């Protein structure tokens, strides 16, 4: 018995996640919130536009990685598995409560940046990033994703 061919949407989703699992994709996403807060704080429309464009393109900007056992790749793979299992990203139970707590932290950072409150912007941004890192680490631990070493082709090069 053969499996039916994937739908176009499934093919696109697979390509998205495969490319996003590149450590460069996952790693560079961590600069987005500080860049966004800097753009708001400085009233820099060009930086704001560049940050938003980069945020939109980032998951597909980099090629699929040759190996997925780096921690940054495991974050993406674990998030995919977590979402595929229907766990969602927000809710009252751990670890999703961390993303709920992230909402007021991020709002505090944005409001502080708009008001040009440097301390509030830095504290809110740091809190939001800390909560996000805590959430992704918890998801990696709960899913047990380990990634894979180099592909056979990459190992033979």
Secondary structure, DSSP 8 states (H G I E B T S, - for coil): -------HHHHHHHHHHHHHTSHHHHHHHTTHHHHHHHHHHHT-HHHHHHHHHHHHHHHHHS---S---SHHHHHHHHHHHHHHTT--S-SSSTTHHHHHHHHHHHHHHHHHHHTT-HHHHHHHHHHHHHHHHHHHHHHHHHHT-------HHHHH-
